[in-house]
Amino acid sequence: MVRVRVRQHVNPLSQKYQTPVIPPEWSKIYTNLQQPLHLDIGCGRGLFLWELAQLEPQWNFLGLEIREPLVKEANHWRDQQELTNLHYLFCNANTSIQPILESLPQGILKRVSIQFPDPWFKKYHQKRRVVQPELVDNLARYLAEGGEVFVQSDVKEVAIEMCNRFSGNSAFHRTQNDWLAENPLPVPTERERSTLEKGELVYRALFIK
């Protein structure tokens, strides 16, 4: 894949990202709209979903990403592969998650992944992190019973905060108290691969609704 250059960090609190996205007509996006849906929040270049959509054709996949050039690039490669169970959407997940999820058929959201989100290390920037209580509340409302939320990060502080946010919502329970030793999904992200190749730790957790 030829890659476009984009800014690594985008401030989700900027005014330009506060208008909720207008969801597309999903029946024109997915060949079979009733298939279970996997939502990847902060999908980056989308390679993870691109691989997974080919591996699991019985699922639909939706990636949300705030950097528009990456979304355009990802949808281009989706079209090149003629994948009709995959779509990428340019939006700010925190302002757009509710209109997106309420526009989908009820009960099809079965799996959510949030992987290696921007850590925003400085304390006064941490409100920019993607996993905020409102996001968790919306996932609790729209995720199907028995649905899964998988989170992982190479920054322990960020992983702990994500886990605390989901554990703080009574709709979710964590599958185990310790970090998962393995990724339960069949495809790793690019960041996960590079982190493990450097011998660094990845902090993973799985929540069930």
Secondary structure as GFF3:
##gff-version 3
##sequence-region A 1 209
A	DSSP	three_ten_helix	15	17	.	.	.	ID=ss1
A	DSSP	three_ten_helix	26	28	.	.	.	ID=ss2
A	DSSP	beta_strand	37	41	.	.	.	ID=ss3
A	DSSP	alpha_helix	47	55	.	.	.	ID=ss4
A	DSSP	beta_strand	60	65	.	.	.	ID=ss5
A	DSSP	alpha_helix	68	81	.	.	.	ID=ss6
A	DSSP	beta_strand	86	90	.	.	.	ID=ss7
A	DSSP	alpha_helix	93	103	.	.	.	ID=ss8
A	DSSP	beta_strand	109	115	.	.	.	ID=ss9
A	DSSP	three_ten_helix	123	128	.	.	.	ID=ss10
A	DSSP	alpha_helix	133	142	.	.	.	ID=ss11
A	DSSP	beta_strand	148	153	.	.	.	ID=ss12
A	DSSP	alpha_helix	156	167	.	.	.	ID=ss13
A	DSSP	beta_strand	173	174	.	.	.	ID=ss14
A	DSSP	alpha_helix	190	197	.	.	.	ID=ss15
A	DSSP	beta_strand	203	208	.	.	.	ID=ss16
###
